[in-house]
Amino acid sequence: MDPEFEKTYRSYYPKLFRIAAKMLQDTEGAKDVVQDVFTAYYFAMNNEKVIRDTKNWLVRSTINKGIDYKRKTARTVTMESTLPETNESPQDEASDILNAIAHLNEKEQTLVILYSEGYSYKEIAEMTGRNLPSIGKTLSRIMDKIKKHLL
């Protein structure tokens, strides 16, 4: 195996997996998405495609493949999963937050996931192709949506 590819794989797999798992809320689906991303990366390297920023390319590919995966495996949310519960445990609260995020559109979900992974506004802007000044405002509006959903 190509040592450069192996180094990149070991460096980025955990972060890409977390992004995909947050997007999909499905461990097996996340594994499939990240495998597809690294397969595409491997072929891009072997076809001498110029990738200027490996991290951004991999993250953006993970997001795009995650969106594609979600579209292919779209599931309906049942009424039971949206009903609030009393005496919630921390797991229930986390589930409520994930449910609120699931109600966002794909672009909003992407911003929240990247932000939750610790990327700066500048990095998020580069990865998503959005204007840097709009990232903070947009994230603030998204957080308000999440809060309203949780109330």
C-alpha positions in Angstrom: 0.0 0.0 0.0 1.1 3.5 -0.7 2.7 4.9 2.4 1.3 8.4 1.8 -2.2 7.1 1.4 -1.8 4.9 4.6 -0.6 8.0 6.6 -3.5 10.1 5.3 -6.0 7.3 6.1 -4.7 6.8 9.7 -4.7 10.6 10.2 -8.1 11.4 8.9 -10.3 8.3 9.3 -11.4 9.0 12.9 -12.5 12.6 12.2 -14.2 11.7 9.0 -16.0 8.8 10.7 -17.3 11.1 13.4 -18.6 13.6 10.8 -20.3 10.9 8.9 -21.8 9.3 12.0 -23.2 12.6 13.2 -24.7 13.3 9.8 -26.2 9.8 9.4 -26.8 8.7 12.9 -25.9 5.3 11.6 -22.5 3.6 12.4 -22.6 1.2 9.5 -23.6 3.9 7.0 -20.8 6.1 8.3 -18.3 3.4 7.7 -19.6 2.9 4.2 -19.4 6.6 3.5 -15.8 7.0 4.8 -14.8 3.9 2.9 -16.2 5.5 -0.3 -14.4 8.7 0.4 -11.0 7.0 0.8 -11.6 4.8 -2.3 -12.2 8.0 -4.3 -9.2 9.6 -2.7 -7.0 6.6 -3.6 -8.1 6.7 -7.2 -7.6 10.4 -7.4 -4.1 10.0 -6.1 -3.3 7.2 -8.6 -4.8 9.2 -11.5 -2.5 12.1 -10.5 -5.4 14.4 -9.7 -4.1 17.5 -8.0 -5.6 17.9 -4.5 -4.4 21.2 -3.0 -5.8 20.8 0.5 -6.2 17.1 1.4 -8.2 17.8 4.7 -10.7 20.0 3.0 -11.1 17.6 0.1 -11.7 14.7 2.4 -14.1 16.6 4.6 -16.1 18.0 1.7 -16.2 14.5 0.1 -17.5 13.0 3.3 -20.2 15.6 3.6 -21.2 15.1 -0.1 -21.2 11.3 0.1 -23.1 11.5 3.5 -25.8 13.7 1.8 -26.0 11.2 -1.0 -26.3 8.3 1.4 -29.0 10.0 3.3 -31.0 10.6 0.2 -30.7 7.0 -0.8 -31.7 5.7 2.6 -34.3 8.3 3.5 -36.3 7.2 6.5 -39.4 8.7 7.9 -39.5 10.0 11.5 -42.2 8.4 13.5 -44.4 10.4 15.8 -43.1 8.5 18.8 -39.5 9.7 18.2 -40.6 13.3 18.2 -42.8 13.2 21.4 -41.1 14.9 24.4 -40.5 12.7 27.4 -40.5 13.6 31.1 -37.6 12.9 33.5 -35.1 12.7 30.7 -31.7 11.2 31.1 -28.6 12.6 29.5 -29.0 10.0 26.7 -32.6 11.3 26.1 -31.4 14.9 26.0 -28.7 13.9 23.5 -31.3 12.1 21.4 -33.5 15.2 21.5 -30.6 17.3 20.2 -29.8 14.9 17.4 -33.5 14.8 16.5 -33.5 18.6 16.4 -30.5 18.6 14.1 -32.1 16.0 11.9 -34.9 18.5 11.3 -32.5 21.0 9.8 -31.9 21.2 6.1 -28.7 19.6 4.7 -26.7 22.8 4.5 -27.6 23.7 8.1 -26.7 20.2 9.3 -23.4 20.4 7.6 -22.5 23.7 9.3 -23.5 22.4 12.8 -21.5 19.2 12.3 -18.4 20.9 11.2 -18.7 23.4 14.0 -19.2 20.6 16.5 -16.0 19.0 15.2 -14.0 22.0 16.2 -13.5 23.6 12.8 -13.0 27.4 12.7 -15.4 29.6 10.8 -12.6 30.1 8.2 -12.2 26.4 7.7 -16.0 25.9 7.5 -16.2 28.6 4.9 -13.4 27.0 2.9 -15.0 23.5 3.1 -18.5 24.5 2.3 -17.8 27.3 -0.2 -19.7 29.8 1.9 -18.7 33.4 2.6 -16.7 33.7 5.9 -18.8 36.6 7.3 -22.0 34.7 7.0 -20.8 31.6 8.9 -21.3 33.1 12.4 -24.6 34.6 11.7 -25.9 31.5 10.0 -24.7 29.3 12.9 -26.4 31.6 15.4 -29.7 31.3 13.5 -29.3 27.5 13.3 -28.8 27.3 17.1 -31.9 29.4 17.6 -33.8 26.9 15.5 -32.4 24.0 17.5 -33.4 25.7 20.8 -36.9 26.3 19.5 -37.3 22.7 18.5 -36.1 21.6 22.0 -38.7 23.8 23.8 
